[in-house]
Structures are given as structure tokens and as C-alpha cells.
Amino acid sequence: MTKIRTRFAPSPTGRMHVGNLRTALYAYLIAKHEGGDFILRIEDTDQERYVEGAVDIIYRTLEKTGLKHDEGPDKDGGVGPYVQSERQAQGIYLEYAKQLVEKGEAYYCFCDKDRLATLTRTVAGKEINVYDKHCLQLSREEVEAKLAAGVPYVIRQNNPTEGTTTFHDEIYGDITVDNAELDDMILIKSDGYPTYNFANVVDDHLMGITHVVRGNEYLSSSPKYNRLYEAFGWEVPVYVHCPLITDEEHHKLSKRCGHSSYEDLVEQGFLTEAIVNFVALLGWSPENNEEIFSLEELTTEFDYRHMSKSPAVFDYTKLKWMNGEYIKAMDFDRFYGLAEPYLKKALTRDVNLKKIAEMVKTRIETFPEIEEMVDFFETLPEYDAAMYTHKKMKTNTESSLEVLTELLPILEAQEDYSNDALYQTLVAYVEKKGCKNGYVMWPVRTAVSGKQMTPAGATEIMEVLGKEESLARIRVGIEKLKDA
Ligand code: GLU
């Protein structure tokens, strides 16, 4: 059996789109699942779409996500160069296009824009532009004369106009198209660069790629790629086209939704391991219903035969849940390292940040949530006396005023402001009063936090605030309740 070789072939056009990251991940997993090689190739032949810095983004993303390539521009495996513009400079594509011209499988075309514009036809209500093979009629001498005179040209694939072409995709099955639909697509553009359509076939062959993994937007062009393999007499690779990714409204995931790239997600506070895990499930599911997978586990479990062809919905809520699971499972030191900048942004007072970090660890789904969750430690927020009324706790403004007023001297007298000691004090008071815990805890927590939801109970909050600040807040509460 030949060793599996897959490739990730991004175009450096900007941020790493989630769809591209998934392609990279699946290509990586398909190779690694069977001990194969994962190759990185930079497809920069579309000069108009090239974005400065985008190549760095590609390297950085692969490194951060752990998708280590075995070969690439920075790791020669003997089939380089691994950058298409460098391959173009070596004349590789032109050489192979000329081979096809010799075989009658391609031809020079000198038609100008104006003529091409007249070739638009309406088929089934859709406007299409199919080349009419006009230049195929030119004799060898005519072609040579034009080339010698420097007339701009492209090289086109010479596709049959009759019969059908069938190819097999591992996910979508057998696909057959009428050859009449196959346009004579351009292989070499007038600027001398190959089109993606041509370069990908030549490179995949020369690089020994056995499994071509890519987005399903390339599915409709695959018959033409297949024809190219056949024209060269090359073995056709295994095709694995990944399903479309949509947003929750079932539109193609685009920049507009604000979380379409890996970088967007990182900026929104998602962990790389959670992103990778989430992206793995956009189009693939394991046989059991498990959802949490490390990259190593994915490598073992992933089987492209279980990929789905139905569009995968990018469920942001699920991603948040997943990120929360990773945060919960993370060891505390790493968590603290990641949480500290957010804690420091929200809190300038001298409080025990580690204690606060412990409180929020199990409660957040993304790190930026920390700020809003802890800001009450910095300053007591404005709040309404109505917050003291809680139906289930059976509290209202009157009962709360009574509880806080009775507790104030007790808490003033207390020296030990540790959580345990404070808790004992409050429970002793509850027992003496013969009420439920909540009847006391609710007003105390409201007074010291000014919030309905807090990451910890009353006494834990007081421990962090310290005696002076806790008492000051309880006094504010009493005044507020008196006015209510
Ligand atoms: N350069 C193409 C892109 O970025 C890659 C397509 C493929 O994987 O074949 O979309």
C-alpha cells in the first residue's frame, strides 16, 4: 500500500477562514490516521487576491493548532518548491501545458476580451460563458506566427463536447456530467500564471498527493480536473470534498457573521483546542456521541468515511459550551495565566486575584466574560432595593433591612474574615432566628455585591473584599433599604 499523502493548499488571501481550517484539519487527520504525510503548499498564483502577511497567518495558525506539516516551503521533502509562484518561475506549469498542447488536449487561444464577451449564452435561465473553440481551428503555423508576433494568449483545455465524464468523490459518491457543460477552461493565463484549476492538478500529481481534501465549492470543477488527469495519463487521486459550513440562518459562513475566521474566534476568547475540536465536528461525527476530542484523539478516531455531505451549521452556542468545558478541565495554573489579564483589567484594588479566579473558572465559557463577572469587587454597582426581594428565599425589603441591621454589629465585632469563619457566624445567626439559610444569605450577598448573579456566595465574596469594604457595603444596603 502506498503511503497516504494529503496537502493543505491555502491561498494567502487574509485571515484563516474556519472552512480552510477545517480543510487543513481533515487533510491532516486523514494522513495522520494512517501514518501518512501532510504537506503544505502555498497557492499564490492569483496575484490580485494576494494579501501581504497572509502567509505568516497560515504558518502561525498551523503551528498554534498543532497541525504540523511534514513538508512545505520551510521543510523540503524533495518535491518542492512548495510555493506556486516559485514553481511558476521555474516554468513548470507552462511546460506541462505545452505537453497537453502537443497531445491535442489543450490549445492556444488568442481571443480578446471583446470577442469573449459575445460568447455569453443563457442556459436554463442562467447566463454562462462557454468558449466556442474558435482558436482550436488555427493551424500550427498560424499559432506560431501569432506567438512570434507577441500576440497575448492563454492556453485552454480541449474538452470533448459529447459524452459524459464521471468521477468519484468519497463523500458525494459518483458524479456524472455532460461533457457539453465542460467549458474549455483556461490553464495558463495571459500573465503567464497558471489558473488554480490547472496548477492544483499538476502540483498534486508532482507532489504525489494521494487524497485531495478540499471544500465542496470545487466539486463542480472536479470533472475538468479529472479530464486533465486523464489527458496526462496520470492516476486520479482520492477526492474528499468537505460539506458547506453555514451560519445559524443557513447562509454560507461569511465574514459578515463576525466569527468566520480562526483569528476572530481567538479574539473572542476561544481556546485553540476548543476551536479545533469544534471545527472537527463540522461535517464529521464519531460513532459514539462523544464530543470532546483532543487532536491526538481525533487522529485515532477520525475516519473520512463517516463524513457527512449535508451542510454543517456553525453553532456558536455549542462552541461556547465546548470552550467552557475546556476551561473547566484546564489545570489552575494555566487558567490563571490566561485569566489574569482580564482580572487585572477589571480590578485595580488589592484583592486576592487567585481566589477570584477560582470562583470564575467553572462559570465562564470565554475569558472576556470575566471582566463583567468580577467588576463588582472593584466598586459596588448602583442597584435597586427591589433586588432584595426574592420570592423563593422569602425575602423582601423589610426582612432584609431587619437581617442586615441585626447582623451589622455582629460583623463589626468579628475579626476573622475568612470564608469559613464568616459562614459559621451567618449560620449561627440563621439558627438563632429559626429561618432558612437563603433568608439571610440573599440580603447579605446582595448588599456586598449589588448584583443578582455572582460567581460565589456571600461569605466568599466578603473574604475577598475584607472587613472594611464588606461593612461599608452592608451599611450602604441598610441606608438603601431604609429609603425603600
Ligand atoms: N488554494 C485553494 C483555496 O485556498 C485550495 C483549494 C484546494 O484545496 O484544492 O481555496
Boltz pocket constraint, residues with backbone or C-beta under 6 A from the ligand:
constraints:
  - pocket:
      binder: B
      contacts: [[A, 7], [A, 8], [A, 9], [A, 10], [A, 11], [A, 43], [A, 196], [A, 200], [A, 213], [A, 214], [A, 215], [A, 218]]
      max_distance: 6.0
